[in-house]
Amino acid sequence: MTGNRVLVVDDDPGLLRAMAITLRVHGWDVTTAATGRAGTDAAVTAHPDVVLLDLGLPDVSGLEVIAAVRGWSRVPIIVLSARQLGDDKIDALDAGADDYVTKPFAMPELMARLRAAVRRSAHEPGEDEPVVEAGDLHVDLARREVSRGGEVVRLTPTEWALLELLVRHRGRVVAREQMLREVWGPAATRDTHYLRVYVAQLRRKLEDDPASPRHLLTAPGMGYRFEQ
């Protein structure tokens, strides 16, 4: 696996050091982080081919790290956790993890899972953009924030989820049904008034002229798209 990059995020210094040594012996280019925020930043700067992520981090939860990375990247994420409850595994996979390994684990099994994750992945180095610029808008998908003219714009969680979805599919129309399903859930696919209300709120916060938007555009009868 020479040349493949792995990011290991774990707050156990002994385990982190041992994993880094073992992975490097097997030809991996290893980046380590001991906190969730450091791991999120490293995912942007190190461009890993796969991420090994502990759920129990000291600052933010592993689930929050998964959500932050999934906002802009499809890199495979393998969760490492001492938690053996089924709900933790389900929550991690629902958040966007690709695999789940319970501690303690055997290194040969972990190495096999790493190799399998990279083989399955369609991830191409450099294809993901954590920061998207659109006029005076600066959308940081990794940090989950947006600024306009250098000033941070405060969005509600629902407003952010809607903007993130459109930005990830920028330049393409996102169907109303997909937007409702991904932001509000499968039971809301007919509640199109949600979209009108929240798109209007986003336009008021992000557009110079909400009545004639440049970035948050309507595709009549279809959905919406984000244009840079």
C-alpha positions in Angstrom: 0.0 0.0 0.0 3.0 2.3 -0.5 2.0 5.9 -1.0 -1.4 5.7 0.5 -2.1 8.4 3.1 -4.0 7.6 6.4 -5.1 10.0 9.0 -5.4 8.5 12.5 -7.5 10.5 15.1 -7.3 9.1 18.6 -6.7 10.7 22.1 -4.8 7.7 23.5 -1.1 8.7 23.0 0.2 5.1 23.4 -2.2 3.7 20.9 -1.7 6.6 18.5 2.1 6.1 18.5 1.9 2.3 18.1 -0.5 2.6 15.2 1.6 5.2 13.5 4.7 3.0 13.8 2.9 -0.1 12.5 1.3 1.7 9.6 4.5 3.3 8.5 6.3 -0.1 8.6 3.6 -1.3 6.2 4.2 1.6 3.8 1.5 4.1 4.8 2.0 7.8 4.9 0.6 8.6 8.4 -0.8 11.8 9.8 -2.0 11.8 13.5 -4.3 14.0 15.5 -5.3 13.7 19.2 -8.5 15.9 19.1 -11.5 16.1 16.9 -10.8 19.7 15.8 -7.2 18.8 14.9 -8.5 15.8 13.0 -10.9 17.9 11.1 -8.2 20.4 10.2 -5.8 17.5 9.2 -8.4 16.0 6.9 -8.2 19.3 4.9 -4.5 19.7 4.9 -3.2 16.1 4.6 -5.6 14.9 1.9 -5.8 11.3 3.4 -7.0 8.4 1.3 -8.6 6.9 4.5 -9.4 8.1 8.0 -9.2 6.0 11.2 -11.3 7.8 13.8 -11.9 7.3 17.5 -15.4 8.2 18.7 -14.5 9.2 22.2 -12.5 12.4 21.7 -11.8 15.0 24.4 -13.2 18.1 22.6 -15.9 17.2 20.1 -17.4 13.8 19.4 -16.3 11.5 16.6 -19.8 11.9 15.1 -19.2 15.6 14.8 -15.9 15.0 13.0 -17.6 12.6 10.6 -20.3 15.2 9.9 -17.7 17.9 9.3 -15.7 15.8 6.9 -18.7 14.5 5.1 -19.7 18.1 4.4 -17.1 18.2 1.7 -15.3 14.8 1.3 -16.1 11.2 0.4 -12.9 9.9 1.9 -13.5 6.5 3.6 -13.8 6.7 7.4 -13.2 3.7 9.6 -14.4 4.3 13.2 -12.4 2.9 16.1 -14.2 2.7 19.4 -14.2 0.9 22.7 -17.9 1.3 22.8 -19.7 -1.9 22.0 -23.3 -0.8 22.1 -25.2 -1.3 18.9 -26.6 2.3 18.8 -23.0 3.7 18.7 -22.3 1.7 15.6 -25.6 2.6 13.9 -25.1 6.3 14.8 -21.5 6.3 13.3 -22.6 4.5 10.1 -25.7 6.8 9.7 -23.4 9.8 10.2 -21.3 8.7 7.2 -18.7 6.3 8.4 -17.8 3.4 6.1 -16.7 0.8 8.6 -16.6 0.2 12.4 -13.9 -1.6 14.4 -14.3 -2.3 18.1 -11.3 -1.9 20.4 -9.2 -3.9 21.2 -8.6 -5.1 17.6 -6.0 -7.2 15.8 -3.7 -5.1 13.6 -3.9 -7.6 10.7 -7.7 -7.2 10.6 -7.4 -3.4 10.7 -4.8 -3.4 7.9 -7.2 -5.6 5.8 -10.1 -3.2 6.5 -7.9 -0.2 5.5 -6.9 -1.9 2.2 -10.5 -2.8 1.5 -11.7 0.8 2.2 -9.2 2.3 -0.2 -10.1 -0.3 -2.9 -13.8 0.4 -2.6 -13.4 4.1 -2.6 -13.9 6.2 -5.8 -12.1 9.0 -4.0 -9.5 10.8 -6.2 -6.8 13.0 -4.6 -7.7 16.7 -5.0 -11.3 16.2 -6.1 -12.7 17.6 -2.8 -12.8 21.3 -2.0 -13.4 22.1 1.7 -13.7 25.8 0.9 -15.9 27.2 -1.9 -15.8 30.9 -3.0 -18.7 32.5 -4.7 -18.5 36.3 -5.1 -18.1 37.7 -1.6 -19.3 34.4 -0.1 -16.8 32.1 1.6 -18.3 28.7 2.4 -16.1 26.5 4.6 -17.6 23.1 4.5 -15.0 21.6 6.8 -15.6 24.2 9.6 -19.3 24.4 8.8 -19.4 28.1 8.5 -20.1 30.8 5.9 -18.9 34.4 5.7 -20.0 37.2 3.5 -17.6 40.1 2.8 -15.4 38.8 5.6 -18.1 38.7 8.2 -19.3 35.4 9.6 -23.0 34.8 8.8 -24.9 33.0 11.6 -27.1 30.2 10.2 -29.5 27.9 11.9 -28.7 24.2 11.7 -31.4 23.7 9.1 -30.2 26.7 7.1 -26.7 25.3 7.1 -27.8 21.8 6.1 -29.7 23.2 3.2 -26.8 25.5 2.1 -24.3 22.6 2.5 -26.4 20.3 0.3 -26.6 22.9 -2.5 -22.9 23.9 -2.3 -21.8 20.2 -2.4 -23.8 19.9 -5.7 -22.9 23.4 -6.9 -23.6 24.0 -10.6 -26.2 21.2 -10.6 -29.9 21.3 -9.9 -30.9 19.5 -6.7 -34.4 18.1 -6.9 -36.9 19.3 -4.3 -37.6 15.8 -3.2 -33.9 15.1 -2.5 -33.5 18.4 -0.6 -36.5 17.6 1.6 -35.4 14.0 2.2 -31.8 14.9 3.1 -32.6 17.9 5.3 -35.9 17.1 6.9 -36.2 13.3 6.4 -38.1 10.9 4.2 -41.5 11.8 5.7 -41.2 15.4 4.5 -40.8 14.9 0.7 -44.1 16.6 -0.1 -43.6 19.6 2.2 -42.3 21.9 -0.4 -43.3 25.0 1.6 -40.3 24.2 3.9 -38.0 24.9 0.9 -39.6 28.2 0.0 -39.3 29.5 3.5 -35.7 28.4 4.1 -34.4 29.3 0.7 -35.9 32.8 1.2 -34.1 33.0 4.6 -30.8 32.0 3.1 -31.2 34.6 0.3 -31.9 37.3 2.8 -28.7 36.5 4.7 -26.4 35.7 1.7 -27.5 37.6 -1.4 -26.9 41.2 -2.2 -30.4 41.4 -3.7 -32.6 38.6 -2.4 -35.2 39.3 -5.1 -32.6 38.8 -7.8 -30.3 36.1 -6.4 -26.9 35.3 -8.0 -26.0 32.2 -6.1 -29.2 30.5 -4.7 -31.2 30.0 -7.9 -34.5 28.4 -8.5 -35.0 25.8 -11.3 -38.8 26.1 -11.8 -40.7 22.9 -11.4 -37.5 21.0 -10.4 -35.5 22.4 -7.5 -32.7 24.7 -6.7 -29.0 25.1 -7.5 -26.0 27.0 -6.1 -23.9 28.9 -8.6 -20.5 30.4 -8.0 
